[in-house]
Amino acid sequence: MTSDPIPDPARLTAWVHGDVQGVGFRWWTRSRALELGLAGSATNTVDRRVLVVAEGPSAACGRLLELLASGGTPGRVDNVVASWGAPRGGLDGFVER
């Protein structure tokens, strides 16, 4: 079984499941993403997940993904489902939605 290589730069899309709303998770994610030089957003969804979209160097996106799943976040992360793609551009900074 082969997997496609992660493009560089990359676009990370991560669905974070758990107790991640109302606990400062999006603010924490934004802070980590900006430290890593990434652009994108962290958005609450109606089903209580947080959707994280980040673009930048693939190594930095990979590090953000590691941090999201690390157990060192606000709240409780049960699962992170991620996908990778080529950056689409048009992102300015990193915002909470």
C-alpha positions as MATLAB code, in Angstrom:
seq = 'MTSDPIPDPARLTAWVHGDVQGVGFRWWTRSRALELGLAGSATNTVDRRVLVVAEGPSAACGRLLELLASGGTPGRVDNVVASWGAPRGGLDGFVER';
ca = [
       0.000    0.000    0.000;
       1.436    3.381   -0.984;
       0.425    6.809    0.132;
       0.736   10.028   -1.801;
       3.578   12.262   -0.672;
       2.619   15.371    1.262;
       3.094   18.418   -0.965;
       5.406   21.211    0.159;
       3.986   23.730    0.810;
       0.861   21.940    2.026;
      -2.720   22.394    3.135;
      -3.706   20.496    6.270;
      -7.390   19.941    7.002;
      -7.968   18.454   10.458;
     -11.276   17.596   12.144;
     -10.724   17.574   15.912;
     -13.177   15.471   17.941;
     -13.666   15.659   21.709;
     -14.433   18.315   24.290;
     -12.887   21.141   22.251;
     -15.451   23.956   22.299;
     -15.710   26.583   25.023;
     -12.296   25.671   26.468;
      -9.887   27.976   24.572;
      -8.997   25.343   21.978;
      -9.319   27.621   18.933;
      -7.228   30.360   20.617;
      -4.571   27.786   21.541;
      -4.577   26.396   17.974;
      -4.255   29.897   16.518;
      -1.284   30.637   18.795;
       0.521   27.423   17.810;
      -0.196   27.981   14.107;
       1.157   31.540   14.195;
       4.277   30.357   16.037;
       4.793   27.881   13.182;
       4.248   30.537   10.490;
       1.018   29.018    9.177;
      -2.059   30.708    7.700;
      -5.595   29.388    8.080;
      -8.427   29.051   10.559;
      -9.897   27.125   13.469;
     -13.695   26.923   13.272;
     -16.301   25.551   15.693;
     -18.842   23.295   13.988;
     -22.438   22.621   15.020;
     -21.589   19.012   15.903;
     -19.068   20.214   18.559;
     -15.923   19.475   16.516;
     -13.304   22.038   15.520;
     -12.225   22.250   11.889;
      -8.598   23.340   11.512;
      -7.309   24.421    8.095;
      -3.650   25.403    7.862;
      -1.368   26.208    4.943;
       2.386   26.572    4.870;
       5.520   24.448    4.896;
       4.612   20.768    5.172;
       6.906   20.280    8.187;
       5.131   23.094   10.059;
       1.707   21.689    9.156;
       2.867   18.278   10.366;
       4.042   19.772   13.640;
       0.659   21.469   14.133;
      -1.053   18.131   13.549;
       1.207   16.521   16.172;
       0.349   19.280   18.643;
      -3.396   18.911   18.004;
      -3.195   15.212   18.888;
      -0.640   15.579   21.703;
      -2.915   15.684   24.726;
      -1.431   19.064   25.665;
      -4.351   21.081   24.304;
      -7.107   22.833   26.224;
     -10.116   20.574   26.656;
      -9.954   16.934   25.630;
      -9.066   15.652   22.160;
     -10.433   12.173   21.470;
      -9.503   11.909   17.795;
      -8.050   13.960   14.957;
      -8.942   13.076   11.368;
      -6.600   14.783    8.909;
      -6.195   15.107    5.179;
      -3.480   16.730    3.097;
      -3.513   18.626   -0.150;
      -1.904   21.377   -2.142;
      -2.364   24.889   -0.752;
      -5.190   26.922   -2.251;
      -3.911   30.313   -1.096;
      -6.041   33.318   -0.266;
      -5.491   32.925    3.494;
      -4.321   35.877    5.535;
      -3.062   35.178    9.036;
      -4.746   32.588   11.228;
      -8.274   33.297   12.451;
     -10.743   31.842   14.937;
     -14.264   31.380   13.662;
];
